[in-house]
Amino acid sequence: MLGMKWAAFRRAKPYSEAGFPAPVSSAEGKVLLWDLAQVEAYRDGRPHPVIPAGEDDGDLLDRREAAALLNVQPRSFDTYKSSPGLADNVVVVGGAEHWPRAVLRAYDAARGTVTGPQGRPKGSGDMVPRDLLPGRIAELLDANPAVTAAHAVDVLGISTPAAQRHLQQERAVRIAALMRIEPGLDAEEAADRLGYPPALRRTALKTAQQLYDTP
């Protein structure tokens, strides 16, 4: 758009100059995105068109914005986005996944609203649909790293084996992820850092090491 080669664009960083349009991507997004009409106006020396204020059902939200709309952590949203309602409506812009605001609102309405610090959903006596279960488990761990299977059974209406299996798997994934982020950290140290009590992490440690060792 600016008549520059990619390498020159990266070196010059024209987007850091005064007067360049502000990105329309979220502040903490890994991919910076700009409005096409605004960049064209900047290039041609014209006043920038104003982006409409407010929210619209057609707005595309990235991972962090989607997580904020659903009132969960981005890490939890990573488990939600494979659900049919979201996976079928993902839009890739500049290499970054986005979801229409209307789709996210519909998904949020269907899953129920989190009403307490433990992630207790509406109608907690009913079993959570299988495709939503990983996200619910992630919410429980976000709220309390020491959450027990018994509590998950009470909140989510699932069987004890299912609660144990999903909690162990989610803990293992998080332990392995922390080990990759901090080279030299072993599984036990990562579990300590994440606040997982020894009695609740034995199986997760073995699984985490296998995940870490898998390319």
N, C-alpha and C positions, 0 to 999 in steps of 0.2 A: 504493500500500500504506500509506503514511503520511498520506494525506489531504492532500497538498500538490500544488500545480501545479508543472509541470516547471521553470518559471523560478524559482519560490521555492525549489525543491529545490536547484537549481544555486547559488543565492545563499547559502542557509543551510548547505549541505553537512553535513547531519545525520550523515553517515557518518564525519565527523571527530571526533564527540563521543565522550567516554569511555563505554564500555559498548556502543557500536554493534558489531554482528558484524563480524569481519574479512572482507574480500573472499575469495571462493573462486577468483577468477581469478589468473593468474600475476602475480608481483610487477611484471614489466615490461610487462604487457599494456596495450594502449591503451584497452581497454574494461573497466571495473570491473564485476564480477558478484558477487552475494551469494546465499546460500542462502535460499530462500523461507521455509522453516520457521523459520529463525533470525531473519529480519526480522519475521515475524509475532509471534514470541515477544518480541522487543524492543519492538514496538509495544504489545503487551498487558501488558508488565511481567512476563513470565514468564521463568524460566530458559531460556537458549538450549539447544536440543537439541545434542548433540555429534555432529559429523560423523565418521563412521567413519574410523579411521586406516588406513594401509596402501594398497596398490594393488589395483584391481579392473579386470577386463577391460572393464567398462562405463564406466569413467571417461572423461570427455570432456576432451581436451587441446587447448589453443590452439596457435597457430603456434610460439611460442617453446618451449612444453613438448614439442610434437611434434618439433621440431628437436633438442632435448636428448635425447629418447629415441632418435632415429636417429643421434645423435652427429655432427651437422652444424650448420653455421651457419644461422640463420633465413633468410638470403638464399638458401642452397642449397635449403632446404626449399621455398621459393617455386617452384622449378623442379620439385620432386618432386610437389607437390600436384595437378598436372594429370594425373598418371598414373591410369589407370582404377581401380586398387585404392583410391586415396585420393579421387579426384574423385567416385566413386560413393557414398562413405560420409561426405561432409562434412555436418556438422550446424551450422547457424547459430544462435548463441545471443546475443541482445542485439546483433546486428549483427556479431558476431565469429565467424569460422570455427573449428570444433572437429572433432576426429576421435576416434573411440573408441580406447581404448588397445589393445584386441584387434586392431583393424584395422591400427594402426601396427606392432604386433609382428609380425603376419603379413607386412606389407609389408617390414619389416626383414629377416625371415627369408628372404624370396624374393629380395631384392636382394643378399644376402651381407653379411658384416661387413667394415668397413674395418679393415685390419690394419697399415697403415703410414702414415707422415706424408705420403706422396704420394697417398693415397686408393686404394691398390691393392686391388681386390676379390678375393675368393676366385675361383679358376679364371680368373686374369687372361688366360689364353690364349684364352678364349672371348669372342666378340663380345658386348658389352653390348647388351641389348634397346634398340630405338630410343626407347621411351618413358622409359627410365631414363638415356639418354645425357646430356641437358642437366644433370641433377643430378650425374653423375659428372664432367663437365667443370667444373662449378662447384666441386666438391670439390678438383679439381686446382689451380684458380686460388686457392682459399682457402689451400691449403698452400704454393703457390709462384707468385706473380704472373708470374714469368718462365718458366713451364713451356712447353716446346716441343711442337710437333705430333708430333715423333718420340717424345717420352716418352708422349704420349697414345696413340699407336699401340701402343706396347709394353705399356702398362698396360691399355688398354681393348679391344685387339684389333680396332680399327676401321681403315678405310683412311686414308691420309694426307690426301686431299682432305676427307674427313669431319672429321678432327681439326682441320685448318686452319679449315674453315668454322665449326665449333662454337666453337672458341677465339676466333676473330675476333668472332663474334656475342656471346658472353658478355662479352668485353672491352668491346665497343661498348655493351652494355646498362649495364655498370657505370660506364663513362665518362660516359654521358648522365645516369645517375642522380646521380652526384657533381656534375655541372654544374648540375642542378636544385636540389640541396641547397645549393650554394654559388654564388649568382648572381655573375656577373662572371668566373667561372673558365672558361677556354676548354678545348677538347678536349685540346690538348697538355699544358696544366698539369694537367688531371685525370688524364691518363695517367701523367704523372710522379708525381703524388701516389699513384696506385695501384701504382706500381712496375713498369709495363710497359715493357720495353726498346724503344728506337726501332725496331729491326729486326722486332719482333713485333707492332707496333701500327699500321702504316701503313694497312692496309685498315680496321681497327677505328675509326680516327679519322674517316674519311669516313662510315661507317655511324652512328657515335655522333652526329655533327653532324646527320645526317638524323633520327635518333630524337629528338634534342633539339628540333629545329625543328618536329616533328610535334606538334600539340596533343594 
